[in-house]
């Protein structure tokens, strides 16, 4: 250190002296202070350009069917105090929604009161006793609306009608229909569906509950032989269900005939649990606390022979086992058929919840401002930032294309024939997994895009994450479902090779032609071409299917079993299932788009489609990994995403308005969020 330099103490004293001396200096002239205006809410409708297309036309395409019935049920729920949110109100605007701050018992009882009200209003009329495709579509449309209101309410109703009720209807015969269908539709009884066990979820074939036929009494004895066999997560079991469909291994004449379904009563008319049955609550959950999930143990209970759901297989009075399906695997698949509609409903629900969250987040981004582009300029709307557009608008494109996909799935289901069972299983598995995963991505992005307001329960988006997280694992674990999709595609590939016949069905006809050729140098116009987009997605699917088959063959040649060979090839399996699903979604939307006449709506649909494709390319490494696009072309796609977001930005409000979701089913954040938080409102 230089001995002549001042010490730190001297330097600090000098700095203080200079500061004090400066305090007496005159203040330089500056602009006089003027009172600043407080922020005020400006509705997006007053600042955004008028819609370039009729939102009602886009709603018809996205909802697909039964718009009057949907609007009727929305009004039914809005009119009743039972459905109103206990806290969310902005001025004269009242919102509907369950009280998710209530305890689980309070939420469960509120769910039952709402079911009683909906029954009294005739919502469930014909849900099990009318068989036309139109009646089925109307029922599904009404369930869509209920799910928008409350996931617990939709699940509670869904278990009763679509699991218990569908099992009675589609696995049972006339004796079961006569005894239980009308009683179920009228809620004279309440049903649940006991398939999942503590030790077995996706692997239903391995369940341990046993039903043994007693030839002397002509009864089945149902028993839970060990703790891992307890029925688990059974919706409705903890508090309210009087009956259940119980899935068991059927033991008869010293043989295990595999998994079969039985009807068992678990409570009497007073709600008392019957002897030799134990029921426990699954407890508080991160979401869905309006559903009373329970656990069930059966201690050698007896049910009549007639309680076996016997469409697929039966036990005659003399104890003889008979079945219309000889193949045990096909018989097992038939017993799982009630799950298909559940997967369809889950996929649909995920799309509508994404719509709700996007409608809230987009509306908020069109009224909330932050920072400015110039020092003295006005603050900028969130959605005018390219980064915010990149966060929300690709999600908007995805949910629109996925809407077409679920409408396709619903129409296929209600018009089903036995020959369509395999295709319905594959489509429902692929879409259930893909759309529920995408819903969680959408909810997280919308929550963050709403900032701290997204954390408030009344604003719905944040709490949706907990409410809908379960969709990834119930009615089939998503990863397992996607593996089933790849296995099915592999089987189709082998079948076509073995029979030397062209591919037919599942949209795989593109495999019959020559391989598409992708231009080396892409341009914006090529990227937006529907032909290029389909060619690219088909090329990826074709190559991955071939590589997957080759990888499995290699494992088989090394002595592995077929199941293990498929398991060891899981990375290619995942990429193949995703390629199949994304191509399917694009192809379905393209068919819908082709049916729209030329005009502004068709142009917007083209933007949505192109953005969906570009974002999927941008977010997936598979196109680069497997050589379908060069690095330069992938970089061009990334730039195209930003261009498409900018072009879609003026239509954002019109698109979310086309979702057809009434204002009351959104949240205060979608409207005057300043007034909603004002002291005078008793802000929450």
N, C-alpha and C positions, 0 to 999 in steps of 0.2 A: 504494500500500500504506500502511496506517496505521502511522506510525513508532512508535507506542506498543505495537503488537501484538508478542507474543513471536516470535522467529525459529523456523524449522522445527526446528532442533537443540534449542532449549529445549523445544518442544512434545513432541518425541520423548522427551527425558529425563524430562519430567514423566509421560508415559504409562508409561514403564518403572518409575518409582518407585511409581506407583499399583498396577501389576501386582505388584511385589515385596511391597508392603505387604499386598495382598490374599492373597498366598500363605500368610500366617500366620494368616489368619482361620479360624475353625472351619467345617468342612464341614457344610452343613445336612443334617438327617435325610432319608433317602430309603429307598425300598423295598429290603430286603436282596437281594443278587444270588443267583439260584438257577441251578443248572446247566441249560442248555437241552438239549432232546432233539435228536439229529441227525435229519435227514430220513430217512425210510424209504419204500421203494416200496410203493404200495398198488395192487394190480391193479384195473383199472376194473371187472371183473366183480363185485368185492366191494362196490363203492360205487354203481354204476349200478343203476337199477331193472330188474327182469327185462324181457326183450323183450316188447313188446305183441303181437307176431306171431311166427309160426314162421320163424326165419331161413332154414330150408331151403326154405320156400315162395318167399321172395323170391329165393333163389339159383337156383331152378329157372327163375324168370322171367328173371333177368339172364343166366345162363349159356345157357339156352335148350335145350340138348341135351347128351347124352352125359356126364352127371355121373359115372357109374361109371368110364368110361374115363379121364376126367380124374383122378379120385382114384387110379386104378391107376398112371398115369404119375407123378403126384406121389410116390407111394410108391417107385416104381422109382428115381427120382432120389435120394430121401432115403436109400435103403438103400445106395447106392454111395459109397465114399470119393472117387470121381472128381468128385462133384458138391458135396462139402462145402466150405464157406468155410474158407480156411486160417487165419483169425484170429477170426472172429465166434463167440463162445461165451459164454453166460451161465449159470453154474452147470452144471447137467446139460443145459441146452438147447443144442442144436447147430443151426447155420444152414447152409443151402446157398447157394452162389453162386460165381461164377468169381473167380479172383484177378486183379482188374483192376490191381493194382500190378505184375504181371509184365510183362516186355517183350513186344513184339508177337509175336516168334517163339515165346515160351513160351505165350502165349495161343492162338496158332494151333494149335500141337501139342496143347494141352489140348482145344481144340475137336474135333480129329480123334479123340482118344481117347474123348471122350464120344459122338461119332457111332458109333464102333465098338461101344461098350457098348450104346447104344440099339438098334442093328441086331441085336446078339446077343440082346437081350431081346425081339425081335420087334415093336418099335414101328412099323417102316416096312412091315410086311407088308401087301400089298394097296394100297399108296398109289398105284401106277400101273396095277395089273392088275385092280382091282375097280372097277366102274363105277356101282354103285347110288348114289342120293342119300344113303342112310344111311351108306355107306362113305365118301363124300366129307365128310359132316358130321363123322364120327368122326375122320378125318384132320385136319380143321381144328381140332377140339377139342384134339387132341394137340399140334398146333402152338401153340395158345394157351398150353398149360402150359409148353412149351419156351421160349416168349418170356418168360414170367414168370421163368423161371430165368436166361436169358442171351440178350440180343439177338443177339450174335454167333453163338451156336449156332443160333438160329432163322433168321437170315439165311443162314448157310452151308447149312443144310438146305433152306431155301426156294429158294435159287438152284438147287440140284441137282434138287429135285422139281418146284417150281412154275414155274420159268422154263425151264431146260433140259428137264425131263421133260414139262412141259405143251406146250412147243413141239413136241417129238417126237410127243406124243399127239394134239394138236389141229391142228397144221399139217402133220404127216406122214401117211403112208398105211401100209398093211399092211407094206410092205417095211421101213419105218423102225421100226414097232412090233415086228416080229419080231426085228429086229437089236438094238434098244437099250432097249426098255422093261424087260424082266426084268433085263438087265444093270445098268440104272440103279437099279432097286429093290433089287438085291442089292449095290450099290456095287462091282460088278466094274469099272465105269468111273466117272469123276467128271466131271460136266458143269458148264459155265458158260454165260453168255449174253452174247454180245458185240454189243450194240447201240449203246450210248453211245460217242461219239467225243470227242476233245479239243475239236473245233470244233463239234460238234452234240450237244446233249443232248435237250431237249424237241422240237426240230425234227428228228425222225427222218427226215422226207422229204428232208432236205438232207444226209444222211450221204454221205461221199466214198469209202469203200471200194468197190472195183469187183470184180465177178465177170464175166469174159468167157468166153463159150462157145467152145471149140475144137472145131469140127465134125469135124476129122480124128481126134482122139483121143477125142472124146465126153467131154471133161472140162471142168470150170470152172476158170479160172485166177483165183485171188483175190489181189488186190494192194492194198497201202496206198500210194496215189500221193503222199502228202505227209504232213508231220508232224501237221497238224490232223486227219488221217484215222485216226490211231492209236486203237485201241479203248481206252477209259479207264474206270476204276473197275470193272473186270470182276471181280466177286466170285468167288473161287476160282482165278483165273488165275495169281496170283503164285507159288503153291507147289504146288497139289494137282490142279487140273483136268487131265484127260486129253483131253477133248473140249470143243468149244464149238459153240453155234449162232452163226453169224456173219451179220450182216445187211449186205447189199451192194446197190449199184445193179447190176442185171442188164443187161449189154450183150450184145446178140445181133443178128446180121444188120444191124449198123450202127445199131441202135436201142437207146435206154435204156428198158427196160420197167419201171423203178422198183425200189423196195426189195423184196428177196426174202430168204429165210432158207435157209442152207446148214449142213450138218454138216461140221465139220472136226476132225480129230485134231490136238492140239497137243503131246502128250507120249506117249512110249512107255510100256510097262508098268513100266519101271524109274524112270519119272519124268523122263526126259531129254527136254528140249525138242527137237522134231523140226527137221530142216533147213529153212532158209528161213523160219523163224518166230523172231521176237525177242520176249522177254517181260521186262518190268521191273516192279519193285515200285512201287506208288503211295506207299509210305512210311508213316510213323507218322501216325495220325489223332487227332482229339480224342476219338473213341470208336470202337467196333466194331473194335478191334484184333485180335480173334479171327478176323476175316475177312481173308483174303489178297487184297485188291484189287490188281489188276495192270493193266498196259498191254500191248497186243499189236500187233505189226506183222507183216503178211503180205507176203512177198517173192515174189510170183508162185507161190504154192503151188498144186498141182493136186489137185482132188477129183473123184471120179467123178460122172457125170451124175446117178446115183441119189441123190446126197447132197443134191440140192435137195429141200426139204420141199415136196411137190407136191400137197397137198390143194386149194389155191387155184389154182395155176398150175403148168404143167409145160413142160419142153423135151423134145420127142420125139427119138429117136435121129438123125433126119435134120436136127435143128436147128430144127424148127418150134416156135414159141412158142404155147401154147394155155392158155386159162384158162376156168374155169367162171363167172368174174365179168367181165363186159365193162367195167364202169365202173372206171377206174383208182383213183378215190377209194375206192370200196367195197372194191376189192382191197387197197389199202393198209391200210384199217381192219381187214380180216380178218387181215393179218399182225401187227397190233398186239394181237390178242386175248389172247395169253398174259399181257400186262401187267394185264389186268382182275383176275385172281385175285390178283396181287401187290398191287394196290391194296386189294382186300378184306382181305387178310391184314394189311396195314399199318394200316388203320383199326381192325381188331380188336385188334391189338397195342397200339395207342395207348390204347385203352379199358382194357385189362388193366393196363398200366403205371400209368395214372392210379389204378386201383383199389389197386394195391400201395402207391403213395405216399400215398394218402388213408388207407388202413388204418393205415399207420405214423404219419402225422401226427395222425390223430384219436385213436388209442390213446395217443400221447404226450401230447396235450392233455388227456386224461382222467386222467393221473397226475402231470403236472408242474404245480406251483403257482408263483405269483409275486404278490407284493404282497398287500394285503388291503384290504377295504372300510372297515375301522375301525382306529384306531391300535393296539389290542391284540388284534385279531381274527386268526383263522387266515388263512394265505395262500389265495388263490383259485385254483381250477383254471383253466387257460388257457381251456378251452372254456366256462367260465361267464362270460367276458367277451364282451359283445355284439360287440365288434370282432373277436374271434377267431372267433366264430360266423360273422360276415359274410365272413371270409376263407375258411373251409373248407367250410361247409355248402352254399353255392351250387354249389361244385365237386362235392360229393357228389350233389346233384340232377342236375347235368348228366351226370355219368358214368353214372347210373342210366338216364336217358332215352336216352343214346347207346348203352347196352348193347342196348336194344330195337332201335335202328336197325341195329346191326351184325348182330344175329340175323336181322332182316328181309333184310338184304343177303346174308347167307350162304345163307339159304333160297332167295332168288331165284336166286342163282348156281347152286346145285346142281340146281335144277329148270329150268334155262334151256332155252329153245328159240331157234331163229334169229330169231324175231320179237321176242324180248326183248332182243336185243343192244344196241340203242340205249338202252333204259331202264337196262340194267345198266351201260353205260358212264357215263351221266349220274349215276346214283346213286353208283356207286363213286368217281367223280371228286369229287363234292360231299362225300361222307362222308370220303374219304381226306384231303382238304384241311382240312375243318372239324375233324375229330377229332384230327388230328396237331397242328394249331395249338393246339387246346384242351389237348392233353396237355402241351405245353411251358408253357402258362400254369399248369396244375395243378402241374407239377413245381416251377416257380419259387416258387409260393405255398407249397407244402408244405415246400420247403427252408427258406424264411424262417420259416415257422411252427414249425420244429424248432430254430430258433436255430443256435448253433454246432455242435450235434450233427448237424445236417443236412449239414455239410461233410465228415463222416467217410465215407470210401468204404464202410466196412462197414455203414453205415446206409442205403445204397442210393439214397436220394432225390436227393442232390446229384449223384452220379455218373450217375444216369439222364439228367440234362440233356444231358451230353455224348454219352451212348450213343444217345439218341433224337432229337437235333437233326437228324440226317440225314433223318428221315422227311419233313421239310418239302419236300425237293427230290428225293429219289429216287423212281423209278417215276412221275415226273411232278411238275414244279414246281407247288406249290400254287396260286400266282397264275395260272399258265397253265391249270390244271385248272378253276379257278373261272370263268375266261373262257370255257372250252369249255362249261361249264354254261349260262352266260348266252346264248351263241350258240345252243345247242340249244333253249333256251326261246324265243328269238326266232324260230327256225325253226318251232317248234310254233305260235307265234302267227300267223305269216304263213300257214302251211298251213291253219289253221282258218279264217282270213279268206278265203283264196283258194278253198277248197273249200266254204265256207259250211256246215261241219259242226261239231258240238260238239267240245270238247276231250275227249280220252280218254287216260288213262294219266298217269303221273308225278304223280298226285294233283291234276292240274289241272282236274278236273271242277268244282271250285268256281267256275271262271271262266264256266261255262255259265249260272249263276243270276244274280240281281240282286246288286248290290254290298252287302255287309254294312253295317249302320248301327251305329255305336258311340255309346252314350249320352253326352250332354254331361257329365253328372255321374256319376262312378263311385263305388262303395262297395266295401268289403272283400268282401262277398259276390259282387258282380258280378265283381270282379277274379279271384276264385277259381273262377268258373264256367267249365267247359270250353267251353261254347258261346261265351262272350265271348272266351276265349283263341284259339280257332280262328278266330272271325270277325276278330279283330284281325290275326292273322298272315296270313290269307287276303287281307284288305283291303290290307295292305302289299304282298304279293306281286303282287296284281292291279294296283295302281297303278304299281308299279315296272316291271312288264312293259310296261304301256301307255306309260309315260314313256320307257322304253328304246327301244321300237319307234319312237316319235315322234322321239326324238333321232337315231336312226340314219337315219330317213327324211329328216330335215332335212339331215344330212350328205350323203346321196345326192343330194338335190335341189341341193346346192351343187357337185356334180360329183365328189365323192369316190368312190373304189371301195368296194365292200361291206366288204372287209377293213379298209380304213383307217377307214371310218365306224364300224365296230364298235370299232376300237382307240381312236378319239377319244372314244367314249362309255364309256370304261372305268370312270369313277366310278359311273355308274348300273349298269353291268354288275356291279361288285363288290357293290353293295347288293342287286341282284336275286338274285345267286347265294346270298348269305347269307340273304335272305328265303326263298328256295325251300328251302334246306337246313334252316333252323330250323323252318319249317312242316312239312317232311317228318318231322323227328325228333319233333315234338309229335304229329303225326297217328298215327305208328306206335305211340308209347307209349300214346296214348289207346285205341287198339284193344286193346293188351295189358291195359290197366287195366280196360276194359269186361268182359274175360273173367274177372276176379277176383271171386269172390263178396263180398257185403257183409261187412264186418268190419274189424278193426283194420289188416290189411295194406292193404286198399283205401283206408282213411283215410290211411295213411302214403304210399301211392302218390299220392294227391291232393295231399298236402303237397309231395312231390318235384316233381310236375308244375307246381304253382302257383309254386313257388320258381324252377324253370327258366324259366318264362315271365316272371315279374317281373324276374328278374335280367337276362334278355336285353333287356327293355325298358329297364331302368336303365342297362345298359352300352352300349346302341346309341343313337346320335343320330338314327337314321333315323325313328323314330316321331314325334319332334318336328319334325325337318327337313321331312318331307313332310306334316305336318299331320294325322297319324292320331290323335294325342293332344294335348291342350292342356297348357300348362305346369302348370296346377293338377293335372291328372290324372297327369302324369309325377311330380310331387312326391308324390302319394298312393301311386303305385307304389313309390317309394323307401322310404316308411314301411312299406309292406306287406312288403317284403323283410325288414326287421328283425323284424316279427311272425312271419313264416314261419320265419325262422332260430330264433327262440326256441321255436317249437312243434316244430320238428324236432330241437332239441337233445337231448331225452330219448331219441330213437330213434337217435342217431348211432352208438353202439356196436353196436346190433343191425344197422344197415344195413351197416357195414363187415364185421361178422361174416358177413353174408349173401354176401359176395363169394366165399366158399369157398376162400380162399387159405390153405394150411396155415401154421402158425406158423413153420416152418423157412424159408419163402420170404419172410418179412417181414425183420425185422432186430432187433438187440438193443434199439434205441430204442423198439420197439413193446412191450417187456416191461420187465424190471427193469434200467433204464438206469443205476441206481446201482451195482448189482453188476457190470454189464458194464464199468464204468470203475474198479472197485476195484483197488487195488494187487495184491491176491492173484490177480487174473485175468491179470496180466501185460498190463495195459491197453495198447492199441495207440496 
